[in-house]
Amino acid sequence: MVVKKSSGESRVVKGQELEVQHLTEVTDLSPKQARGLLRKHGADWPKLKDEAENLKEED
């Protein structure tokens, strides 16, 4: 049996869902925006918060 591996780029790792939830609660971003920032910056929380503020200013 051949098992296809999906690209990890479009999904946040299962354990990171808690980080997504936390980031959405702290910054009022949508889950989609939070996932994008986590993919881009990892767990660099100061950078995540700065980027989240920039996103909110753009809206």
Secondary structure as a PSIPRED ss2 file (coil, helix, strand):
# PSIPRED VFORMAT (PSIPRED V4.0)

   1 M C   1.000  0.000  0.000
   2 V C   1.000  0.000  0.000
   3 V C   1.000  0.000  0.000
   4 K C   1.000  0.000  0.000
   5 K C   1.000  0.000  0.000
   6 S C   1.000  0.000  0.000
   7 S C   1.000  0.000  0.000
   8 G H   0.000  1.000  0.000
   9 E H   0.000  1.000  0.000
  10 S H   0.000  1.000  0.000
  11 R C   1.000  0.000  0.000
  12 V C   1.000  0.000  0.000
  13 V C   1.000  0.000  0.000
  14 K H   0.000  1.000  0.000
  15 G H   0.000  1.000  0.000
  16 Q H   0.000  1.000  0.000
  17 E H   0.000  1.000  0.000
  18 L H   0.000  1.000  0.000
  19 E H   0.000  1.000  0.000
  20 V H   0.000  1.000  0.000
  21 Q H   0.000  1.000  0.000
  22 H H   0.000  1.000  0.000
  23 L H   0.000  1.000  0.000
  24 T H   0.000  1.000  0.000
  25 E H   0.000  1.000  0.000
  26 V H   0.000  1.000  0.000
  27 T H   0.000  1.000  0.000
  28 D C   1.000  0.000  0.000
  29 L C   1.000  0.000  0.000
  30 S C   1.000  0.000  0.000
  31 P H   0.000  1.000  0.000
  32 K H   0.000  1.000  0.000
  33 Q H   0.000  1.000  0.000
  34 A H   0.000  1.000  0.000
  35 R H   0.000  1.000  0.000
  36 G H   0.000  1.000  0.000
  37 L H   0.000  1.000  0.000
  38 L H   0.000  1.000  0.000
  39 R H   0.000  1.000  0.000
  40 K H   0.000  1.000  0.000
  41 H H   0.000  1.000  0.000
  42 G C   1.000  0.000  0.000
  43 A C   1.000  0.000  0.000
  44 D C   1.000  0.000  0.000
  45 W H   0.000  1.000  0.000
  46 P H   0.000  1.000  0.000
  47 K H   0.000  1.000  0.000
  48 L H   0.000  1.000  0.000
  49 K H   0.000  1.000  0.000
  50 D H   0.000  1.000  0.000
  51 E H   0.000  1.000  0.000
  52 A H   0.000  1.000  0.000
  53 E H   0.000  1.000  0.000
  54 N H   0.000  1.000  0.000
  55 L H   0.000  1.000  0.000
  56 K H   0.000  1.000  0.000
  57 E H   0.000  1.000  0.000
  58 E H   0.000  1.000  0.000
  59 D C   1.000  0.000  0.000
